[in-house]
Every structure is written in structure tokens, then in C-alpha cells.
Amino acid sequence: MTIDPGALVPLTTSAASLDDVIDELRTTTSFTAEVLAHMPVGTVVQATSGEIVHANEAAARILQLSMEQLTGRTSTDPSWRSIHPDGSPYPGEEHPAMQTLQTGAVVAAYMGVRTGDGPATWIHITSLPVRDATGALLGAQTFFVDVTAEIEEQHRQQARFERADRLAREASEALVVCDAHGVITEMTGLSTQSLGWGHDTVVGRHLGDCLHARVDVTAAFAQLTSQPGGVAPLTVAVPVFGGSDGAVRHIEVRLRNRLDDPVLAGVVATLINVDERVAAEAALREVNADLERRLDELDRTHHLDGLLGQSANLLAGCRRIDEVADVVWDLLDQAFPGSDVAVRLDSGNAVGLDVVRSRVPDGPPAPPESCWAIRTRQVHSGSTGGVLCNHRLPDGTSVCIPLIVDGRAIGSATITHDHWPTDSLLLTGQKIAGRIGQAIPAQAVQPRSRGHVGDD
């Protein structure tokens, strides 16, 4: 219950003194006096000193005091233990009655009063000056009603609001209300630590600008507002750059058209921090990619093992180096279909290693000592360091495989621009070198004079 003090006027009496007023209140048998005595609204009359000189039964009941305890008290009595609605102390000299006695004005206020050990009783007070016919101030009459239930409900609502607001700030979501053009009119939740936003920094700005996605958000608003209410919510996922730590935040924006809602009258955007989901999806993609790579390697290894078994059988029957070249080329051609492959063998011409098969143009014959793989008797990659081969392997997934038979280097094979990782390609090259070297008959690759190349 709230009373506008400006709507009330001071009380004027024909009595010459406050004592005469009190006598009239105590002795009269008029209907008005009966109503005043028994009405549910409490009332007290205070002298200019602040002392309560008269009270009705309702006042004693509301304040939980007897008439004897109430009469004679002043507003400055510390036993009132009065408080403001926010819980702060309410000094006696600031009570409405004392202000009326000091200023002669009508004063209204809410007050909590503790006169015992129980909880506070909340009252709404209206204090009016009492003047005689000449206008002289005789005292003050105060009316008050018990509004404890109303105030406690307000406190409960405030507590619920504060709890909801705190939970919203702790949550990973924010609610943003925008007008039909996407301009933010209201925001709650999602702490500034997450987005680097503050209420004052985003209200009045376009949602798309705040999310660094003006084009996407504008298009979503255009689609959402082009049809009447009831349209299914739209979802836009955008990365947000910034925040208190400068990191990228992944935000999912869910838009709902509530422009026709008389209470909301806007587009409601729910902003959800999906960093954890994005990270989990990225980790899952990485795991799946690694699994696919491992499966591909396993398939390729099985395929290679089959090719090596067939090639070993064929190599065991070779009598000439050109037959060896055919089998080695066929093996590498099938094992590395997407790579650049070259096979070099010593055909006994005393010049160097001839390129006997290649998918790409290659240079002239090279002396065996210019090949780092042959010199070290190990599969070599440009990424492993050392002296580069004369045929110069490209960086990355490229290897040179030495072909060693009975302790003698008879040639090499290069695999370049392969899609396998270098470490896997090195292991594969070592397997090929070992199996080929063991399968080639030594007599098939014995050095021959230039005039006997190709003889049985």
C-alpha cells in the first residue's frame, strides 16, 4: 500500500492545545472517534517533543506492544530498532513523525520495526502535522499499516531475481534482445570474462558487429524477420575474437523471432559458448584422421608384403640385370602408384648408374659414390641430413633406397612426392631394400664388360 504524501493535507483542529485534542479523542462518543479507535490502521499522536501521547488498539497490535508500553515512547527510543527496506539502520530523528514535527510537512515512508526478539514488522507510515486554528503546530498524527507480507514478498522476489541473475552470469549462455534490424536493446548473462563484453559496450550496437560476423547475422535476421511469428529458430555458429585473454571463443547463436510478443517485442538471441564442443569435435576429427592414416598404412603394408613376396619369387629366377630391372620397376610401380619413381642400376658400362626406368625425366648416369644411400648402405631422405645425393631428393616425403646384393651396391631407387609420412616411407624403403637384396641372385648382377652386356 503506497500513499502519495502530496495528496494529503495537514490536520486542523479547533482545540487550543494538544491536550484538548487528546481529551476529545478519549472522551468523545462520536462515530468518528469509534472508527478511529477500532479501525485496522494504526495511529499514534505525538507531541512536539516526539512523545507518543495517544494510540489506538491497532497501533499496539501492529507494533506488538501493549498500550502502556507504547504510550510515552518517542521516535528516538533505541528499543524500536527500526530499519530501512534495504536493511540499513533507520535513526529515530529521521522517522516520518520527527520530520513532520521539524518541518511541518506530510511525510510517508516504509519502515521495519523490531520491538521484540522476532523478525521485523514492516509498516508503511504517513505522518501529518496537527495544527490549531491559527496554524500553530500542536503535534503530529501518524497512520501506519502492516505491510510485512508485501515487503517480505518483495524481498523474496528480489532474492530470486538476484539468484537468477547470478546464475545467468555463471552460465555459458547469454540472452540478448535485438530489434528487427539486429541492434541490441538488452543483454543478460555470459560474463565479460568470456566475451569481453559489458552491458554498456554492446547495447545499441549491431549483434553482427559484436560477433565479428555482420554478414552472417544480417542474413539470418533477414530470413527470420521475413516471415510472421512462429518461424523455427535459426542457428548461426561464429568464432568471436577477443575477450579478456585475447583468445578465440566459439559462440553458437540461436535466434528466435519474438517481435509479435507484447512483452519481449524483439528478436531473442541465445549465445552459447561451445568451446568445449568445438575442441571435442576437433579432437575427434584428429583421432579419426589418425585412424584412417593407420588403416591406410596397414592396407599399404599388406599390399606391399604381397608384392614383395611375388617379386622375391621372380627375382630368384633372374639371370640378367635387365630382368632384375624389369622386376624391381614393376614392384615399385605398383607399390607407389601416386609417386615419382626412378630405378638406377649398374649395367656394367663403367660409366655409372643408368636410369633404367623412371616416371619423370632424369639426368645423365651418375657415379655410385655420388649417391649418399649407396655410400652409407642405408635408406636416405633429404630430411635426415647428410650429403645430398647427386639426383637430389626433394625435401619431405622422398627417399633413396640402395640396392645391395652380396655386399655390393648395384643401384638405387628413388621415391619422391609420396603421400606417406617420411618416417613411414623410410621404414618401407628399408623393408624393400632388405627383401630385394636377399632375393636377387648375385650372378645376375655380376659386372660385365661393355661387349657382354645382356649375355647369358
Secondary structure, DSSP 8 states (H G I E B T S, - for coil): ----GGG---EE-S-SSHHHHHHHHHH---HHHHHHHHSSSEEEEEETTSBEEEE-HHHHHHTT--HHHHTT-BTT-GGG--B-TTS-B--GGGSHHHHHHHH---EEEEEEE-SSSS--EEEEEEEEEEE-TT--EEEEEEEEEE-HHHHHHHHHHHHHHHHHHHHHHHSSEEEEEE-TTSBEEEEEES-HHHH---HHHHTTSBHHHHTT-HHHHHHHHHHHHTS-TT---EEEEEEEE-STT--EEEEEEEEEEETT-TTT-EEEEEEEE-HHHHHHHHHHHHHHHHHHHHHHHHHHHHHHHHHHHHHHHHHHT--SHHHHHHHHHHHHHHH-TTSEEEEEE--SSSS-BEEEEESS---S-B-GGG-HHHHHTS-EEGGG-SS--TT---SSS-EEEEEEETTEEEEEEEEES-SS-HHHHHHHHHHHHHHHHHHS-GGGG----GGGTT--
